[in-house]
Amino acid sequence: MKKFAVVLAGCGVFDGAEIHESTLTLLSIVQQGAQYEIFAPDIKQHHVLNHLTGKEMPETRNVLVESARIARGRIKPLTDLKAGLFDALILPGGFGVAKNLCDFAFNGSDCTVNQQLEKILIDFHKERKPIGALCISPVILSKVFQDVKLTIGHDKNTIAGIEKMGSKHVETTHGEVIIDKENNLFTTPCYMLDATILQIYEGTGNIVAAMLKSMV
């Protein structure tokens, strides 16, 4: 069985990992005959938003602890993730990716990426293992690897940031997967588009299938 490392950014679309994308990614991995382990950085979350009102809440939370909600407690800190133990890595989306795993939400193309995650991505890349990114997560791949081909759908501001970092953006619609064969990167837009949960499932299924196909 091929084994995926799944990296989460918290719990909840506005300040963490997007829950539909995360759970459907896990489902797609298992449905297609592979396994997964879940990881998240043990760091303070940028901020906490009330998902009913959209307002910031006067409290602090931890990205690993929040991600454990999605993982049902079966999760490890990002420091435990070693590229040599896995066949692929995949990053679901959610605004937490752009706030907790990097700061693209605030600094755009001048963003920085969590140092632990950046090292892990470079290690996977050096070993020629596939890396997948959903929704807003491709901005991290753009920052770390720069001259790569990827997609976040058709959001003009995000596209501008990606291109400023030196990457080539390809506009896509629901379920489409862009493959950068040279760098073994796989991206799909998911909720960067106005999508239904069924369209998200199509996207997670397609990206997992494309990554598994590249391992044959």
C-alpha positions as CSV (number, residue, x, y, z in Angstrom):
1,M,0.0,0.0,0.0
2,K,1.2,3.5,-0.8
3,K,1.2,5.9,2.1
4,F,0.3,9.6,2.1
5,A,1.3,12.2,4.6
6,V,-1.6,14.6,5.1
7,V,-0.7,18.0,6.6
8,L,-3.5,20.1,8.2
9,A,-3.6,23.7,9.2
10,G,-6.2,23.7,12.0
11,C,-9.9,23.1,11.9
12,G,-12.3,25.3,10.0
13,V,-12.3,27.0,6.7
14,F,-11.8,30.6,7.9
15,D,-8.9,30.0,10.3
16,G,-7.7,26.4,9.8
17,A,-8.0,23.5,7.5
18,E,-11.1,23.2,5.3
19,I,-13.0,20.3,6.8
20,H,-14.7,19.0,3.7
21,E,-11.5,19.1,1.7
22,S,-9.6,17.4,4.5
23,T,-12.1,14.6,5.2
24,L,-12.8,13.9,1.5
25,T,-9.0,13.7,0.9
26,L,-8.7,11.1,3.6
27,L,-11.7,9.2,2.1
28,S,-10.3,9.4,-1.4
29,I,-6.9,8.0,-0.2
30,V,-8.5,5.0,1.4
31,Q,-11.0,4.4,-1.3
32,Q,-8.2,4.1,-3.8
33,G,-6.3,1.6,-1.8
34,A,-3.7,3.7,0.0
35,Q,-3.1,4.7,3.6
36,Y,-2.5,8.0,5.4
37,E,-1.1,9.6,8.5
38,I,-2.0,13.1,9.6
39,F,0.3,15.8,10.8
40,A,0.2,19.5,11.8
41,P,2.6,22.0,13.2
42,D,2.5,22.4,17.0
43,I,2.2,26.2,16.9
44,K,-0.1,28.9,17.9
45,Q,-3.0,29.6,15.5
46,H,-2.8,33.1,13.9
47,H,-6.3,33.9,15.2
48,V,-9.7,32.3,16.0
49,L,-12.8,33.2,14.0
50,N,-16.4,32.6,14.9
51,H,-17.6,30.6,11.9
52,L,-21.1,31.7,12.4
53,T,-20.5,35.5,12.5
54,G,-17.1,35.7,10.9
55,K,-15.9,37.8,13.8
56,E,-12.6,37.3,15.6
57,M,-12.8,35.7,19.0
58,P,-10.8,36.8,22.0
59,E,-8.9,33.5,22.5
60,T,-5.9,31.5,21.3
61,R,-5.7,28.0,19.9
62,N,-3.1,25.6,18.8
63,V,-2.9,24.3,15.2
64,L,-2.0,20.7,16.2
65,V,-4.7,20.6,18.8
66,E,-7.4,22.0,16.4
67,S,-6.3,19.7,13.6
68,A,-6.7,16.7,16.0
69,R,-10.5,17.4,15.8
70,I,-10.5,16.3,12.1
71,A,-8.0,13.5,12.7
72,R,-10.1,12.2,15.7
73,G,-7.0,12.4,17.8
74,R,-4.8,10.3,15.5
75,I,-2.3,12.9,14.5
76,K,1.4,13.7,15.0
77,P,3.4,16.9,15.2
78,L,4.9,18.1,12.0
79,T,8.4,17.5,13.4
80,D,7.7,13.7,13.3
81,L,7.1,13.8,9.5
82,K,10.0,12.2,7.6
83,A,9.8,12.0,3.8
84,G,11.6,8.7,3.8
85,L,8.6,7.0,5.5
86,F,6.0,8.1,3.0
87,D,5.3,7.8,-0.8
88,A,3.5,11.2,-1.1
89,L,2.4,14.3,0.7
90,I,-0.8,16.2,0.3
91,L,-2.1,19.6,1.6
92,P,-5.8,20.2,1.9
93,G,-6.8,23.9,1.8
94,G,-8.6,26.4,4.0
95,F,-7.6,29.9,5.1
96,G,-5.4,28.4,7.9
97,V,-3.0,27.3,5.1
98,A,-2.5,31.0,4.3
99,K,-2.4,32.1,7.9
100,N,-0.9,29.3,9.9
101,L,1.3,27.3,7.5
102,C,2.4,30.5,5.7
103,D,1.4,34.1,5.8
104,F,0.3,34.6,2.2
105,A,-3.1,36.0,3.5
106,F,-1.2,39.0,4.9
107,N,1.9,39.4,2.8
108,G,1.0,37.9,-0.6
109,S,4.0,37.0,-2.7
110,D,6.4,38.3,0.1
111,C,5.1,35.6,2.4
112,T,7.2,33.1,4.4
113,V,6.4,29.4,4.9
114,N,6.6,27.5,8.2
115,Q,10.2,26.4,8.3
116,Q,9.4,22.8,9.3
117,L,6.9,22.4,6.4
118,E,9.3,24.0,3.9
119,K,12.1,21.5,4.9
120,I,9.6,18.6,4.5
121,L,8.5,19.8,1.1
122,I,12.1,20.1,-0.1
123,D,12.8,16.6,1.2
124,F,9.9,15.1,-0.6
125,H,10.9,17.0,-3.8
126,K,14.5,15.8,-3.6
127,E,13.2,12.2,-3.3
128,R,11.0,12.7,-6.4
129,K,7.9,11.9,-4.4
130,P,4.5,13.5,-5.5
131,I,3.2,16.5,-3.6
132,G,-0.4,17.5,-3.9
133,A,-2.1,20.8,-2.9
134,L,-5.8,21.7,-2.9
135,C,-7.5,25.1,-2.8
136,I,-5.2,27.8,-1.6
137,S,-2.4,25.4,-0.7
138,P,-0.6,25.8,-4.1
139,V,0.7,29.2,-2.9
140,I,3.0,27.3,-0.6
141,L,4.4,25.3,-3.4
142,S,4.9,28.4,-5.5
143,K,6.8,30.1,-2.6
144,V,9.0,27.1,-1.9
145,F,9.7,26.0,-5.5
146,Q,9.0,29.2,-7.4
147,D,9.3,28.1,-11.1
148,V,6.5,25.6,-11.1
149,K,3.2,25.0,-12.9
150,L,0.0,24.9,-10.7
151,T,-3.6,26.1,-10.3
152,I,-5.9,27.7,-7.7
153,G,-8.8,28.1,-10.2
154,H,-9.3,31.6,-11.4
155,D,-9.0,34.1,-8.5
156,K,-7.2,37.0,-10.0
157,N,-5.5,38.3,-6.9
158,T,-4.1,35.0,-5.9
159,I,-3.0,34.3,-9.5
160,A,-1.1,37.6,-9.5
161,G,0.6,36.6,-6.2
162,I,1.6,33.2,-7.6
163,E,2.9,34.6,-10.8
164,K,4.9,37.3,-8.9
165,M,6.6,34.4,-7.1
166,G,7.8,33.0,-10.5
167,S,5.2,30.3,-11.1
168,K,3.0,29.6,-14.1
169,H,-0.7,29.5,-13.3
170,V,-3.2,27.5,-15.3
171,E,-6.9,28.4,-14.9
172,T,-9.1,25.4,-14.1
173,T,-12.6,24.5,-13.2
174,H,-14.1,21.9,-10.9
175,G,-12.3,18.6,-10.6
176,E,-9.4,19.5,-12.8
177,V,-5.9,18.6,-11.8
178,I,-2.8,20.4,-13.0
179,I,0.3,18.2,-13.1
180,D,3.8,19.6,-13.1
181,K,5.6,16.5,-14.3
182,E,9.1,17.9,-14.0
183,N,8.6,18.7,-10.3
184,N,6.0,16.0,-9.5
185,L,3.5,18.5,-8.2
186,F,-0.3,18.1,-8.4
187,T,-2.9,20.9,-7.8
188,T,-6.7,21.3,-7.9
189,P,-8.8,24.3,-7.0
190,C,-11.6,22.9,-4.8
191,Y,-13.2,25.7,-2.7
192,M,-11.1,28.4,-4.5
193,L,-14.1,28.0,-6.8
194,D,-17.8,28.3,-5.8
195,A,-18.2,24.6,-5.3
196,T,-20.6,22.0,-3.9
197,I,-19.4,19.2,-1.7
198,L,-19.8,16.8,-4.5
199,Q,-17.5,18.8,-6.7
200,I,-15.0,18.9,-3.8
201,Y,-15.2,15.1,-3.7
202,E,-14.5,14.9,-7.4
203,G,-11.5,17.1,-7.0
204,T,-10.0,15.1,-4.1
205,G,-10.6,11.8,-5.9
206,N,-9.0,13.1,-9.1
207,I,-5.9,14.5,-7.4
208,V,-5.3,11.3,-5.3
209,A,-5.8,9.2,-8.4
210,A,-3.3,11.3,-10.4
211,M,-0.7,11.1,-7.6
212,L,-1.1,7.3,-7.3
213,K,-0.8,6.9,-11.0
214,S,2.5,8.7,-10.9
215,M,3.8,6.2,-8.4
216,V,3.3,3.2,-10.7
